[in-house]
């Protein structure tokens, strides 16, 4: 086609000082947008210089106007070529003969000059012909409201006043067109009407006009014009895209719907190593953490090898098995300089603007990392590291050594870009500059400038960018259509994998093929996400030729082959979570919906996402990384608070399938959000001890049992139905576990109370070798219960420490009903079924119903022991206990002694008969057959006790009685045990005390003393010492020797709280002294020991104990006694 240009007004040419042809029809289409950008830049700058605040021209819309002009010219030429080549030339005479028409055409020629025409030095006839054609095209442009609105200064500015003669010229030209340019077909649409039609249909939208042309005219437009039209839409989108959004996982939430996936998905999960499902990860911003540790320990801690063991012990104690250290690698010096220049002199470089994958020397380098790694391994903690495959720092080693690895071009994307700021390069061979407007925050350029001083080569390299907000101005975007780049990145990943068993890939979703294409090499007509990239559009065929397979699939396969047992974790959003684990093979993928939806209490949406996943592929749930804050997001306390809502969601974090990740400062309740450039914490925050304590109570025990929650094989989700039949969407009810144990979790994620019934699970995919079906499962079936009238289900509630009982058959028939307070969470585990062989569980169910039981084994045992307790009721009567107290005080009267003897004898006489009437479970509970106790032994026992406390056996016992409030109960417990333990040793007697639940027998009395469970056991076990220590007495041995046989008893060791530490056995002083006195009393009341000197025995042992230093071997060393 003959060269023609867009004839813009002379007044506009003079204003922006442009003399050359504008948008000539023979210009490369790749240069059209650059020219539109330059023209718009000049025009807008001229307006700004005059103080204008509006009326600016959009480069994208000016480009679209130029494209439409080109289309009009081409279509007009095509119509004329069909036998009408001389259409305008044949009209020259008519126009020349009419002075008005000639004047009008002359006005147009002067007002809208054509440098392209002047270059030809045309004859008068040719000039007139081209002017007529130009006027015709001008009329088409003038009849397009959307085009005029976009490009008025370049088509018809308000300053131009058209003479009246122009109307006549337009009228006669229109009539000629209608008559002659129909190709001889009477009903054919004339060319003017045809060219006007898109504007008439869509007068307010250039985009819709272009889409119309693509739909209706594509059959006679060449491919390059179709591409040009498509790309013009991309340029408009580039300009008008809202880039103020948030990157990563923030923004509006969407329910994942696998039925709408446009990805080429297939199933190719990576296998987990056995440790992977149990990972619980703690994230730490390394530099900030080291600063906080320095303040906490009041010493300089700047290197990884200086992290105290205590901190690693705490992580292990809390259930963490992975430590993600953010900011390990050598950072970009240019990044730090940019942040310093932009007003933060204290800033470090961003942790995601890297120089290279070497451990930073500032934190100790590789040797310090190795030290930390070994210490973490000793505690079962694996180290995790970032890998940033999307980009490097703008002064990264690759920028200098391999600049071809990066996305770039040889010209600045926009004419407004200038690079006059400081040189950020430390390499003398290169100059690195970011665009000037970054420094005053008036623009966020998409490229920086790299100049090779050795040869003058200038490159404009694109910054890293995910298309959601601003470019990352301290990064350089890698080009994944370059196979050399891809292989180089894979080698770096392998390098990282050899040093870290867990790798987190930053912004991994940007390197999925569809997003590489969308962001950097858009298909024509589908661009616009990153400014400056529409001109680099390529076809699907070309794109797939240059990157045949998914980069991440290749990475996963290579790592599996070269560095197996590496957990690959992808930070991926944009509804690609399932694709990343199921098809690309990542072991784990970020699940930002967890944080965003639960924070906003979009419970119905989140539960629907789980349901959709269960139907499509449950395995995806196991692969989620759930978190309540991410380094890019607000802190957990800012989003969830530190009350019940926080702990409700944190319970879900700890119990839903997947990998729980906890953010830096989350447990401590820190409010500060640490930027990736922080070298220290700016807030002076102290840990919230209450919040930490609540984690120890509510969360850490769940972390330590992640094996019950991480998988999906036994996971079932339940809808909670209220009494009206509706679903309580705020209730998260699910079962999980292993083949040996099930758990049930109930969480209410809203302020209001709620409740209902769960019974049948939501549908879940079941895969066999040759089939895929969805199934539901009853709660009772999932819990492994039987459909039996004598079976009862027992649920241990972690949350309140109680056990709940319910008939198994009721769970089958009715499901499980419950109520939950606002933000309440309940976790049940150790769910098991018992067969009620003696009616004890039925009694418990009737007694407690849906109330929890503190110790269900004890409750069952108490029911079985009830007949025996009734027979021994006199042993805990107020009168008996008063008499025992008086005896201990040495003031028991003869009458009271007789009454005491009578009460005891009556009890002992009744025990054998009661025992014989018990059923087998009750007898099994008691363990031993009680002996028939004759009156004489009972009389001797009581009288020797009375004698001992009246100082007839020495003064030690009377002194003791005034110092031990529990002594009367110890004696009473001994009287209960006496018929059951006469043939047992000390340890056996202690075990019998536990089986008889003697502490429960004296429940009221112990309650009055305010004793804990451990203190109660110490009393009843002390009774076992009184009754049985005498069996260890050896007259031939010294006091130490006699006592050694007692102290070495395993039951006594437990009673005296012995524990081994660093090769030494340590004991509790108070308990050891008490055992000395108990054993002395045992010897004193024994019928088989004569002339026992209790005072000497106690004095010897107390003196020895005083110098033993709480060491058992020292206390029992007879040689030391002899020396003394």
C-alpha positions, 0 to 999 in steps of 0.5 A: 500500500502506498505510504500515507500518514495520519494527518494531524492538525498543524496547530498540534504539530507546532505545539509539540514540535513535530515535523515528521510523518505521523503513524505512516502506513508503512511503519513497522507495527512494533513502532506504532505504540512507541510513537503514540507514547512519545506524541502523548508524552510531548503533548501532555508535558506541554499541557502540564507546563501550562498548569493544566490538570486535565485533558491529557492524552492516553498513549494507549488510546492514541495508539488505538486511534492510529490503528483504526486510521490504518485499518480505514486506509487499508480497507478503503484501498482494498475497496478501491482496488476492485475497479475503482482505483481512479475514484478520487482522481476522477473527481479532481476536475469536479472539485477544481471547477468549483471555487467553494470546493477548492477552497475547502480542500485547500483549507484541509491541506493547509490545516492538516499537512502531510509530511509523507505526501510532501516527501513525494513532491507531488504534482498538483493533481496528485496533491488534490487527489491525496487531499480528497482521500485525506478529507474522506478519512478525516470525515470517518474519524470525525464521525467516531465519538470515542476516537475523538474523545481519545485523540481530539488534539490529533484529529480536530482540536477545538481551536480549528474553525472549519469554513462553511465550504467544508460542508459542501465538500463533505456532501459531494464526496459522500454522494460520490462514495455512495454512488460509485464505491458499491462495487457495482452491486446495488444493495452493497453497503457503501465504504463510508457507511461500512467504515462508520459502522463500528463507531455507530454501534459503539460510539463510546468505546474504542475497545468495543469498536476494535472487538467488532472489527475483529469479529466481523472484518477478520476474514479480509484483514491480514494476520498482522493487522489482526495482531495489531488490533488485538495488541491495541486492546492490550495497550489500553489495558496496560494503562488502565489496569488498577495497580494499587491492589495487593500481591500474594494472598490478599484481596477478595476471596474466592471459593475454589471450583475445580469444575471451572479450571482452565488448566491442563490438569492431570494427577501426578502427586509427589510422594511424601517422606514419612516425616513430611506430614508431621511438619509444623513450621515456625517462620522467623525473620532472621535479622529481627529474631537475632536482634530480639534475642540480643535484647532478651539475653542481654548479649550480642547475638548476630550469627546463627551459631549464637542462637541459644540452645534454649530457643531451640529447646522451646521450639521443640517443646512447643511441637515445631519440627521446621524452622523457616529462616527468612533472609539467609542469603546474600542480599543485594547492595543496590536494594539497601542503597535504594531504601536508604536513598528513599528515606530509611537509613536503617534499612537493610536490603530486602530479603527477596532481592538477592545477590547470590545463594550464599549464606550471608557473612553478616549472620555467620556464613555457611559454618554458622548455618551448619552449627545451627543445623546440627543443633536443630537436628538433635531436636528433630527440627529441620531448617527451611529456606526461601528460594526466589526463582522469579527474580534476582537483585538488580545488582545480582551476580547474574545481572553482570555475568549473564544479563541475557538471563533477564527479560529486557529490551533495548529501549525504555518502555515509555518516553517519560522514563529517565535514568539520571539518579545515582549509580547503584552498581559496585561493579566498575564495568557496569552502571545500574540505575533505577528510573528517577521517579522511584525516588520521589514516588511519582511513578513506578517504572517497570524497568531499570537501566543496565549499561555495560561500560566496556562496550556501551551496550544499554539494556532496559531490564524489567523489574520483578512483577506479579502484575497485582501492584507495583513492580519490585524496584530492587529486582530483575525479572528472569526470562523463562522463555530462555532455556539457559535461564531455566537450567541455571535456576534449576541448578540453583534450586538443586544447590539450595536443596542440598543444604535445606530439606525444606524449600519455600519457593517465593511467588511460585505461581508467577512461573506457571506457564499460563502466568509467564505468558499472561505477564510477560509474553501475552497472546495478542489481545490478552495482555495488559497485566504488566505495562510495556509487555504488550509489544512482546506479545506472541502466539500460543504456538510460539510460546509453547515452542519456547517453553514446552513444559511446565518449569515447576514440573521439571523442577520437581522431577529433577529434585526427586531424582537428584536430591530426594527427601526434599520438601518443596513448598510453593507460595502460590495463589490465584486459584492454582493451589490444587494444580501446584500439588496435584499436577506440578507435584509440589509437596505443599502449597500456600492456602491463603483462603484459610487466613482470609476467609476465617478472618472475615468469618466467610465460613460458608465459603471456606467450608464449600472450598473444603467440600469441593476439594473433597469431591475433586481430590481430597489429597489436595487438603493434605498438601495445604500450608495453612497460616494466620499471617504471612510476612506480606500480611498483617500480623495475626494479632491484628487480624484475629486478636488474642482472644477466643476468636484467635484460639478458635482459628488457631485450633483449626490451624493445628487440626485441619489437614495440611502443614500449619505455619506460625508467623514470627511473633504470633505466639508472643502476641507481637503487633509489629509487622516486620518488613523484609528490609528490617534489620531489627524490631522497631517496637519495644514489645514484650512477650504476652505471657498469658497468650504464650501460656494459652498456647501451651494449654490449647495449641501446642499439645495439638501440634505435638500430635499432628500425626492425628490431623495431617492426613486425609485418608480418614478425614471426613467433614460434617454439616451441623444441622440446627433444629430447623434443619438448616446448616450452621455454616460457622461450625467446623465439624470433622473427624480425622486420625489414623487406623488406630485412633480417631479424633473429632474436632468442633469449632464455632467461628463466630461470636454467637452461640450455636449448636446442632447435630452431625451425623452423615459426612459430606461427599468425598471422593473414593478412588479404586484402581478402576473407578472414582466415586463419591461416598458419605459416611456416618459419624459412628461408622467413621469412628469405628463404632459397632451397632450394639446395644451394650457398646458405649463410645468414650471421647476424651476432650483435650479442651476441658480434660473431661471424658464424654460417654454416649451409647454407640447405637445412639450415635448410629441412629441420631448422630452427635448433638452438641452446643458451642459458645461463641468461638468455642473449640473442642477437640476429642481424641482417644475415641474408643468403644467399650463393651458394658459387661456389668452395667457400669457404663449404662449407670455412668450414662444415666448419671452424667448424660452429656456432661463430661467426667473427670476420670472415667476409669476412676468413675467406673471403678468407683461404681464397681467398688460401691458395694465394698465402700458401703461395707467399709463406710464405718472406716470413714465415719466422722466418729472413726476419723475423730478417734484416729485423730485423738489416737495420733494426738495421744489422747484416745480414751479407753472407751473411744478405743473400744468403739474404734476397735468395734467399728473396724472389726465389724467392717473387716468381718463384712468384707469377705462376704461382700467381696464374694458377691461382687461380679468379675469386673469388680473383683478384677478392679480389686485385684486381690482376695481380701483376707479374713481378719481375726479380732486379735490381730486387729486389737494388737494393731490398734493398741500398738498404734495407741501405744506408739503415739503415747510415747511408749515407743519413743518420742519421735511419733508424738513429735511427728503427729503435731507436724503432719496434718495428713497423718490421721488420714494415712492411718485411716488409709492403712486401716482400709488397706489392711485386709487386702495387703497383708501378703504384699510388699510395699510396692504391691500395697501401693498398687492395691491402694490405687486399685481400691481408689483409697484416695476417692474413698476419703474424697471429702476428707482430702478435699477439706485439706485442699490436697491435689491428686498427687498429694492424695496418692502420697498419703495412701501410698504412705499407708502402704509403707506403714503396713508393709515396711516391717517386712524389710526389717533386718535386726543384723543391719544398721539403721541405714542398712535397714532403711536402704531396703525400703528406700530402694523399693520402686514404689518408695522411689516414686513416693520420694520423687526420685529422679536421675540427672547426670548420673545421680539419683536425687530425692525430695527431702520432705517426702524422704523424711516422711518415709523414715517416720512411716517405716519407723512406725511400721517397725514399732507396731509390728508384732514380730519386731522386739526392742525397736528404738524408734528415736535412735532410728529416726535420729540416725536417718535424719542426721544422715539425710541432713548431710546427703545433699538430696542424693540417694546414694549418699543417704544410703551409704553405710560406710559413711555411717560407720565413719561417723 
